[in-house]
């Protein structure tokens, strides 16, 4: 009981601090700085994974297909030198490893070759100006920037995980909100992810509408679109194993919402005999892999299966059993609507 009271008090204090910070931006005391090209921000109001990274990649692809020179800027959480700017990809090749890039920028760089530059930099204003000057980029996509109000944006997108949209609606540390839920009013567009995994997805939009009655809402489902052998993924080939759904699998990951990954695998017909989740952005070592191997042996698992975000940190480690990588795909229910909204920014 004492701990609950203490955490509630800390959440109240945290909320007040965030409210004061937001108020300073609203009254002009703190300034938001505009770049010379349109900016699209993708973020969320909660901690944990909501499916931002696949959406960032999709938006970059839409812009590239429209003929824009695109740059994705991400903070690169838990990378080796968080204050250093890292050019993860110049759009033609990946120029940094995952340790110096961070797992999400590295994953995006690999997925967006030929489509987008990717930069890891905590100072997104400076990174944006540098990208515009050096690469002549015409559009910038910010990864995880809803709370990063120092930089102005032309489209402010908030992703919401339908399986756990707002937790208990309390801010940290009692809840999962990064800021009070009322601040959903700042969003220009909501993208609700994992709607096919939620028990009552319609209630998510109802709750959003209590704080933002005008921003469009786009619904997404998640599907496992491809499964690749980890060794083949590392070597650049992408052949899928046969009859994997008939095998006893050990699922593991280090993402914000691990249960959604395991639930997705089960929904898509994979036989999960055991699971293990690590903390988000966990850096794997051989001890972790050996521990997984021992547990897999105890549970008579035939192989491992993990996410693309995890796979980029595993290529130098040795598994005792085959390890496969499941790529999750966003299925946009209102695909044309999303394209229209993105291209409206592109032509504004």
Secondary structure as GFF3:
##gff-version 3
##sequence-region A 1 348
A	DSSP	alpha_helix	2	26	.	.	.	ID=ss1
A	DSSP	beta_strand	38	43	.	.	.	ID=ss2
A	DSSP	alpha_helix	52	65	.	.	.	ID=ss3
A	DSSP	beta_strand	70	74	.	.	.	ID=ss4
A	DSSP	beta_strand	86	89	.	.	.	ID=ss5
A	DSSP	alpha_helix	98	101	.	.	.	ID=ss6
A	DSSP	alpha_helix	103	111	.	.	.	ID=ss7
A	DSSP	beta_strand	116	120	.	.	.	ID=ss8
A	DSSP	alpha_helix	124	135	.	.	.	ID=ss9
A	DSSP	beta_strand	139	143	.	.	.	ID=ss10
A	DSSP	beta_strand	155	161	.	.	.	ID=ss11
A	DSSP	three_ten_helix	181	186	.	.	.	ID=ss12
A	DSSP	beta_strand	189	193	.	.	.	ID=ss13
A	DSSP	three_ten_helix	195	197	.	.	.	ID=ss14
A	DSSP	alpha_helix	202	209	.	.	.	ID=ss15
A	DSSP	beta_strand	216	229	.	.	.	ID=ss16
A	DSSP	alpha_helix	230	235	.	.	.	ID=ss17
A	DSSP	three_ten_helix	244	246	.	.	.	ID=ss18
A	DSSP	beta_strand	248	253	.	.	.	ID=ss19
A	DSSP	alpha_helix	258	267	.	.	.	ID=ss20
A	DSSP	beta_strand	271	277	.	.	.	ID=ss21
A	DSSP	alpha_helix	286	298	.	.	.	ID=ss22
A	DSSP	beta_strand	303	307	.	.	.	ID=ss23
A	DSSP	alpha_helix	308	311	.	.	.	ID=ss24
A	DSSP	beta_strand	322	332	.	.	.	ID=ss25
A	DSSP	alpha_helix	335	347	.	.	.	ID=ss26
###
